[in-house]
Amino acid sequence: SVRDVNNLRKVHEKLHTITYDLISCYGVTLLVIFCWIFFYCILAFYMTVVYTQAHYSGHRSLQPLCWCIFALSFIAVMTTCCHLTVDESKKTKFHVQRLLLYSKLCVETEKELQNLTSQLKTLKLEFSICGLFTLNLPILGTMLGLLCSYIVVILQFS
C-alpha cells in the first residue's frame, strides 16, 4: 500500500541520516583505529619474528600475534557489517524495480515506489572514513594484502 511504501521511504531516510551522523562523529576516530591496528599488526609480526629468533618461550613469541589476530577480527567484523548494510540497500533497489515491472499496482502506490527509487538513487548508503576509503569487503582485502606485503619485507630483512 501507499502508506507502507511511504514508511519504507522514511525508514531509509532515517538510516541514511544515522549513517551520516555516525561517520561525521566517529570518522576520525575510526581512521585512527584503522591506522593503529594496521601498524600494530606489522609491529606484532616483527616482534614475533624477533622473539622467535631470540628463542624466547612460546607464549611470549605468540602473544603479539594473538593480539594482532584479535585486532584484525575486530576490523573484519566492522567492515563486514558495513558491507552487508550497504548490500541490503542495493538489494532494496532491485526489489523495488521488480515490483514496478511485474506487479499490477494502483497509481498512487506506483508513484510512491518511483519516489522510493529516486530516493534510493539519491541517498546512497555508504560508510566512508573521512572521505579516504569506504568500509567494505574490498578495503579489508586491500588491508590484508598490504599486511602480507609488509610481512614478506620483514621476513626478507630478518
GIHUHU-V356609 format. One record per backbone hydrogen bond with DSSP energy under -0.5 kcal/mol. CO is the residue of the C=O (numbers start at 1). NH is the residue of the N-H. E is the energy in kcal/mol with one decimal. If there is no record, write none. Layout:
# GIHUHU-V356609
CO:NH:E
CO:NH:E
This chain:
# GIHUHU-V356609
1:5:-1.9
2:6:-2.4
3:7:-2.5
4:8:-2.1
5:9:-2.2
6:10:-2.0
7:11:-2.4
8:12:-2.4
9:13:-2.2
10:14:-2.3
11:15:-2.6
12:16:-2.5
13:17:-2.3
14:18:-2.7
15:19:-2.4
16:20:-2.5
17:21:-2.6
18:22:-2.7
19:23:-2.4
20:24:-2.3
21:25:-2.4
22:26:-3.0
23:27:-1.5
26:30:-2.8
27:31:-2.1
28:32:-2.5
29:33:-2.4
30:34:-2.7
31:35:-2.4
32:36:-2.9
33:37:-2.8
34:38:-2.4
35:39:-2.6
36:40:-2.7
37:41:-2.4
38:42:-1.6
39:43:-2.5
40:44:-3.2
41:45:-2.2
42:46:-2.2
43:47:-2.9
44:48:-2.2
45:49:-2.2
46:50:-2.6
47:51:-3.0
48:52:-2.2
49:53:-2.3
50:54:-1.9
51:56:-2.4
52:55:-1.0
57:61:-1.6
58:62:-1.6
59:63:-1.4
60:64:-0.6
62:66:-2.2
63:67:-2.0
64:68:-1.9
65:69:-2.2
66:70:-2.2
67:71:-2.5
68:72:-2.6
69:73:-2.1
70:74:-1.7
71:75:-1.9
72:76:-2.6
73:77:-2.5
74:78:-2.3
75:79:-2.8
76:80:-2.2
77:81:-2.4
78:82:-2.1
79:83:-2.6
80:84:-2.6
81:85:-2.0
82:86:-2.2
83:87:-2.6
84:88:-2.1
85:89:-1.6
86:90:-1.9
87:91:-2.0
88:92:-1.8
89:93:-1.4
90:94:-1.5
91:95:-2.5
92:96:-2.5
93:97:-2.2
94:98:-2.1
95:99:-2.2
96:100:-2.3
97:101:-2.1
98:102:-2.9
99:103:-1.4
103:105:-0.9
106:110:-2.5
107:111:-2.3
108:112:-2.3
109:113:-2.5
110:114:-2.1
111:115:-2.2
112:116:-2.1
113:117:-2.4
114:118:-2.4
115:119:-2.4
116:120:-2.8
117:121:-1.9
118:122:-2.2
119:123:-3.1
122:124:-1.3
124:126:-0.6
126:128:-0.8
127:135:-3.5
128:130:-0.9
129:132:-2.5
129:133:-0.9
133:129:-3.3
134:136:-1.0
136:140:-1.3
137:141:-2.2
138:142:-2.3
139:143:-2.4
140:144:-2.4
141:145:-2.3
142:146:-2.4
143:147:-2.4
144:148:-2.4
145:149:-2.1
146:150:-2.4
147:151:-2.4
148:152:-2.3
149:153:-2.0
150:154:-2.6
151:155:-2.6
152:156:-2.0
153:157:-1.8
154:158:-1.2
